[in-house]
Each structure stands twice: as structure tokens, then as C-alpha cells.
Amino acid sequence: MPKIEGNVLRDRGQDEYLHLKGWKVLRIWEHEIKDNLDATLEKAISFLETS
């Protein structure tokens, strides 16, 4: 899965850049929503509550 691995590496680089600029990043992948919407919503809510 070279495309996905490339996406993950790209995302990490973007996340690191944004963190250095003072941003907090929550990255949600499409499959997380499809596979377990409730857990994904809890993840987002928890992130927002602690931000």
C-alpha cells in the first residue's frame, strides 16, 4: 500500500509543521467514520474538550 504509506508520511509532516506553528491537529480518516462512527465522535469530542 505505497499510496497510503505516502499519505501517512505526508500527514505527519504537515502535522509537525502545524504543531510548530501552535496548532493542534486532529486527523480523522474516512475509514474511521465508516468503521466506528461513535468512537470517532468520542475522539473528536475529547480532542475539542482538551484543546
C-alpha positions as CSV (number, residue, x, y, z in Angstrom):
1,M,0.0,0.0,0.0
2,P,2.5,2.6,-1.1
3,K,-0.1,5.3,-1.6
4,I,-1.4,5.0,2.0
5,E,2.1,4.9,3.4
6,G,2.9,8.1,1.4
7,N,-0.3,9.8,2.7
8,V,0.7,8.9,6.3
9,L,4.2,10.3,5.9
10,R,2.8,13.5,4.2
11,D,0.2,13.9,7.0
12,R,2.9,13.5,9.7
13,G,5.0,16.2,8.1
14,Q,2.0,18.5,7.8
15,D,1.0,17.8,11.4
16,E,4.6,18.6,12.6
17,Y,4.6,21.9,10.7
18,L,1.2,22.9,12.2
19,H,2.3,21.9,15.7
20,L,5.4,24.1,15.3
21,K,3.0,27.0,14.4
22,G,0.9,26.4,17.5
23,W,-1.9,24.5,16.0
24,K,-3.4,21.3,17.5
25,V,-4.3,18.7,14.8
26,L,-7.0,16.0,14.9
27,R,-6.7,13.8,11.9
28,I,-9.7,11.6,11.2
29,W,-9.5,9.1,8.3
30,E,-12.6,8.3,6.3
31,H,-12.4,4.6,7.3
32,E,-12.6,5.5,11.0
33,I,-16.0,7.2,10.4
34,K,-17.3,4.3,8.3
35,D,-16.0,1.6,10.7
36,N,-17.0,3.1,14.0
37,L,-18.8,6.4,14.0
38,D,-19.5,6.5,17.7
39,A,-15.8,6.1,18.6
40,T,-14.8,8.6,16.1
41,L,-17.2,11.2,17.5
42,E,-15.9,10.5,21.0
43,K,-12.4,11.0,19.8
44,A,-13.4,14.4,18.2
45,I,-15.3,15.5,21.3
46,S,-12.4,14.5,23.6
47,F,-10.0,16.4,21.4
48,L,-12.1,19.5,21.4
49,E,-12.7,19.4,25.2
50,T,-8.9,19.3,25.8
51,S,-7.9,21.9,23.3
